[in-house]
Amino acid sequence: MSHIYTYNLIKIMTQRFAFFALLIAAVLHISASTVEKVYTNLPQALASAPAVTSLSLKGQDLKQLPEDITKLVNLESLDLSYNELTSLPPQLFKLKKLKKLYLNNNALTTLPADMSGLSSLTIIRLDANPFAAPGAELKKVATIPTLVELNFSANHINTFPAELLQLAHLTDLDLGYGTIRELPKDIDKLSHLKRLVLTKNQIVTFPPAFFKMASLNNLDLSYNNFTKLQDEFSQLQLDVLDISFNKNLASIPAIQGLRYINIKSTHLDSEKLKVALGEGSMILM
């Protein structure tokens, strides 16, 4: 009986092993089939034009785009960062399925007056470009109604354009490394905004509407000029707050539910802060 029992046990274990092996293989197959292939060579991409959805020409010293790129009719993601483009290639407006566009770290000085032709675009990076009039150029970006994520940092912008408030779907906005002093009085129109980066600006106070931004959960205010944060900050539902390198900051209100806070190079008392925020918060000093 013991031999029969052992045989049956081995048989059951073998069957289970085979089942899990098939299950793992199926998962791996599904994962492999859903991984997007990123082409890094334009001629190769053109050879498979209908199948190409993602193209990266990052850091290839491009000064302009070949007209042939318009043959990539199903292109959804295009990375042109770290090149030498001085203006937005007109060919881009013919890529009607384009959702992600990376133009950061180029030599852009101006943008088209109307960018609404990028009708499917949800993500755009334009940070670190030598725009002649960055505020005016940012207003042009606001003509893309479908935007969800916008990075315009390191462009030395000095105002927060009211035109951005018409971007109803915006969830992520980076305007770091500028000289912005104040936010629009009706900034709560960005009702879906979850992440706001204002690092290295000159902000010291916020309008009442700012504290009505119910979706905002990630806020970067590092390297500004705060001496205290307004009591109304306690009304925000923040998960992450970076207030590091506000060297004169000595007081903040208790923000319930805060999970992560960076207070490096401030005058805040970490021990008092631990008591005020509770055990669920992680404090970086």
HUUR-V527251 format. One record per residue. N is the residue number from 1. SS is DSSP state (h for helix, s for strand, l for the rest). PSI is psi in degrees with one decimal (none if undefined). Layout:
n=N ss=SS psi=PSI
n=N ss=SS psi=PSI
//
This chain:
n=1 ss=l psi=-36.2
n=2 ss=h psi=-35.7
n=3 ss=h psi=-40.4
n=4 ss=h psi=-41.9
n=5 ss=h psi=-44.8
n=6 ss=h psi=-42.2
n=7 ss=h psi=-46.2
n=8 ss=h psi=-38.8
n=9 ss=h psi=-44.8
n=10 ss=h psi=-40.2
n=11 ss=h psi=-44.0
n=12 ss=h psi=-44.4
n=13 ss=h psi=-38.9
n=14 ss=h psi=-42.8
n=15 ss=h psi=-41.3
n=16 ss=h psi=-41.7
n=17 ss=h psi=-43.4
n=18 ss=h psi=-39.8
n=19 ss=h psi=-48.0
n=20 ss=h psi=-33.1
n=21 ss=h psi=-42.3
n=22 ss=h psi=-39.1
n=23 ss=h psi=-45.6
n=24 ss=h psi=-42.0
n=25 ss=h psi=-40.0
n=26 ss=h psi=-42.3
n=27 ss=h psi=-44.5
n=28 ss=h psi=-37.3
n=29 ss=h psi=-43.5
n=30 ss=h psi=-43.6
n=31 ss=h psi=-42.7
n=32 ss=h psi=-37.5
n=33 ss=h psi=-21.3
n=34 ss=h psi=-7.5
n=35 ss=l psi=125.0
n=36 ss=l psi=128.2
n=37 ss=l psi=128.0
n=38 ss=l psi=116.1
n=39 ss=s psi=139.9
n=40 ss=l psi=7.8
n=41 ss=l psi=120.1
n=42 ss=h psi=-44.7
n=43 ss=h psi=-40.9
n=44 ss=h psi=-39.3
n=45 ss=h psi=-42.0
n=46 ss=h psi=-29.8
n=47 ss=h psi=-23.1
n=48 ss=l psi=35.0
n=49 ss=h psi=-50.9
n=50 ss=h psi=-26.2
n=51 ss=h psi=-10.0
n=52 ss=l psi=121.0
n=53 ss=l psi=-15.7
n=54 ss=s psi=128.9
n=55 ss=s psi=128.7
n=56 ss=s psi=116.7
n=57 ss=l psi=33.1
n=58 ss=l psi=132.8
n=59 ss=l psi=40.2
n=60 ss=l psi=20.4
n=61 ss=l psi=33.7
n=62 ss=l psi=133.9
n=63 ss=l psi=-19.7
n=64 ss=l psi=166.0
n=65 ss=l psi=138.9
n=66 ss=l psi=145.1
n=67 ss=h psi=-26.6
n=68 ss=h psi=-18.7
n=69 ss=h psi=-20.9
n=70 ss=h psi=-12.4
n=71 ss=h psi=-14.4
n=72 ss=l psi=71.4
n=73 ss=l psi=-18.1
n=74 ss=l psi=13.2
n=75 ss=l psi=127.8
n=76 ss=l psi=-26.1
n=77 ss=s psi=128.0
n=78 ss=s psi=118.9
n=79 ss=s psi=110.1
n=80 ss=l psi=20.8
n=81 ss=l psi=157.7
n=82 ss=l psi=48.2
n=83 ss=l psi=-159.4
n=84 ss=l psi=32.8
n=85 ss=l psi=132.9
n=86 ss=l psi=-15.0
n=87 ss=l psi=162.4
n=88 ss=l psi=118.6
n=89 ss=l psi=128.0
n=90 ss=h psi=-22.9
n=91 ss=h psi=-27.7
n=92 ss=h psi=-33.2
n=93 ss=h psi=-6.7
n=94 ss=h psi=-6.5
n=95 ss=l psi=84.4
n=96 ss=l psi=-16.0
n=97 ss=l psi=4.3
n=98 ss=l psi=124.0
n=99 ss=l psi=-31.3
n=100 ss=s psi=129.1
n=101 ss=s psi=121.2
n=102 ss=s psi=111.5
n=103 ss=l psi=15.8
n=104 ss=l psi=152.4
n=105 ss=l psi=50.9
n=106 ss=l psi=-156.3
n=107 ss=l psi=32.4
n=108 ss=l psi=132.0
n=109 ss=l psi=-19.6
n=110 ss=l psi=163.7
n=111 ss=l psi=159.4
n=112 ss=l psi=146.5
n=113 ss=l psi=-34.6
n=114 ss=l psi=115.2
n=115 ss=l psi=12.9
n=116 ss=l psi=-13.4
n=117 ss=l psi=-19.0
n=118 ss=l psi=67.3
n=119 ss=l psi=-12.6
n=120 ss=l psi=0.0
n=121 ss=l psi=129.0
n=122 ss=l psi=-25.7
n=123 ss=s psi=130.0
n=124 ss=s psi=135.8
n=125 ss=s psi=123.9
n=126 ss=l psi=15.8
n=127 ss=l psi=153.1
n=128 ss=l psi=55.2
n=129 ss=l psi=148.4
n=130 ss=l psi=56.5
n=131 ss=l psi=136.2
n=132 ss=l psi=-38.6
n=133 ss=l psi=79.8
n=134 ss=h psi=-35.4
n=135 ss=h psi=-43.1
n=136 ss=h psi=-36.3
n=137 ss=h psi=-36.1
n=138 ss=h psi=-34.5
n=139 ss=h psi=-35.0
n=140 ss=h psi=-36.6
n=141 ss=h psi=-30.1
n=142 ss=l psi=-6.1
n=143 ss=l psi=1.6
n=144 ss=l psi=96.0
n=145 ss=l psi=-17.7
n=146 ss=l psi=0.3
n=147 ss=l psi=136.1
n=148 ss=l psi=-38.0
n=149 ss=s psi=131.8
n=150 ss=s psi=124.1
n=151 ss=s psi=114.0
n=152 ss=l psi=29.9
n=153 ss=l psi=165.5
n=154 ss=l psi=31.1
n=155 ss=l psi=10.0
n=156 ss=l psi=41.9
n=157 ss=l psi=141.0
n=158 ss=l psi=-4.2
n=159 ss=l psi=158.4
n=160 ss=l psi=101.9
n=161 ss=l psi=133.3
n=162 ss=h psi=-24.4
n=163 ss=h psi=-27.6
n=164 ss=h psi=-23.0
n=165 ss=h psi=-12.6
n=166 ss=h psi=-2.7
n=167 ss=l psi=82.7
n=168 ss=l psi=-21.9
n=169 ss=l psi=2.4
n=170 ss=l psi=127.7
n=171 ss=l psi=-19.1
n=172 ss=s psi=120.9
n=173 ss=s psi=124.8
n=174 ss=s psi=111.8
n=175 ss=l psi=33.6
n=176 ss=l psi=163.4
n=177 ss=l psi=55.4
n=178 ss=l psi=-155.7
n=179 ss=l psi=35.7
n=180 ss=l psi=131.6
n=181 ss=l psi=-29.0
n=182 ss=l psi=160.5
n=183 ss=l psi=158.0
n=184 ss=l psi=146.1
n=185 ss=l psi=-23.4
n=186 ss=l psi=38.8
n=187 ss=h psi=-19.3
n=188 ss=h psi=-4.7
n=189 ss=h psi=-22.7
n=190 ss=l psi=67.7
n=191 ss=l psi=-16.2
n=192 ss=l psi=3.4
n=193 ss=l psi=124.3
n=194 ss=l psi=-34.5
n=195 ss=s psi=129.0
n=196 ss=s psi=122.9
n=197 ss=s psi=118.4
n=198 ss=l psi=28.7
n=199 ss=l psi=145.9
n=200 ss=l psi=50.9
n=201 ss=l psi=-158.7
n=202 ss=l psi=38.0
n=203 ss=l psi=137.4
n=204 ss=l psi=-16.5
n=205 ss=l psi=163.5
n=206 ss=l psi=147.1
n=207 ss=l psi=156.5
n=208 ss=h psi=-35.4
n=209 ss=h psi=-26.4
n=210 ss=h psi=-35.0
n=211 ss=h psi=4.0
n=212 ss=h psi=6.4
n=213 ss=l psi=88.8
n=214 ss=l psi=-25.4
n=215 ss=l psi=-16.5
n=216 ss=l psi=120.6
n=217 ss=l psi=-4.0
n=218 ss=s psi=115.2
n=219 ss=s psi=124.8
n=220 ss=s psi=109.5
n=221 ss=l psi=22.5
n=222 ss=l psi=153.0
n=223 ss=l psi=45.9
n=224 ss=l psi=-154.9
n=225 ss=l psi=33.7
n=226 ss=l psi=140.2
n=227 ss=l psi=-24.8
n=228 ss=s psi=160.7
n=229 ss=l psi=140.8
n=230 ss=l psi=148.8
n=231 ss=h psi=-28.4
n=232 ss=h psi=-13.0
n=233 ss=h psi=-24.6
n=234 ss=h psi=-15.6
n=235 ss=h psi=-17.8
n=236 ss=l psi=151.0
n=237 ss=l psi=61.2
n=238 ss=l psi=142.0
n=239 ss=l psi=-37.9
n=240 ss=s psi=131.4
n=241 ss=s psi=123.3
n=242 ss=s psi=111.3
n=243 ss=l psi=24.6
n=244 ss=l psi=154.2
n=245 ss=l psi=26.6
n=246 ss=l psi=87.3
n=247 ss=l psi=-16.7
n=248 ss=l psi=6.5
n=249 ss=l psi=120.2
n=250 ss=l psi=-3.5
n=251 ss=s psi=133.2
n=252 ss=l psi=150.2
n=253 ss=l psi=163.2
n=254 ss=l psi=124.8
n=255 ss=l psi=103.4
n=256 ss=l psi=138.0
n=257 ss=l psi=-4.4
n=258 ss=l psi=125.7
n=259 ss=l psi=-28.2
n=260 ss=s psi=130.4
n=261 ss=s psi=133.2
n=262 ss=s psi=115.6
n=263 ss=l psi=21.3
n=264 ss=l psi=137.6
n=265 ss=l psi=46.2
n=266 ss=l psi=176.6
n=267 ss=l psi=16.3
n=268 ss=l psi=141.6
n=269 ss=l psi=109.9
n=270 ss=h psi=-34.7
n=271 ss=h psi=-43.4
n=272 ss=h psi=-36.1
n=273 ss=h psi=-38.9
n=274 ss=h psi=-40.9
n=275 ss=h psi=-43.4
n=276 ss=h psi=-37.6
n=277 ss=h psi=-24.9
n=278 ss=l psi=170.7
n=279 ss=l psi=-19.6
n=280 ss=l psi=-7.6
n=281 ss=l psi=139.4
n=282 ss=s psi=125.8
n=283 ss=s psi=122.5
n=284 ss=s psi=126.8
n=285 ss=l psi=none
//
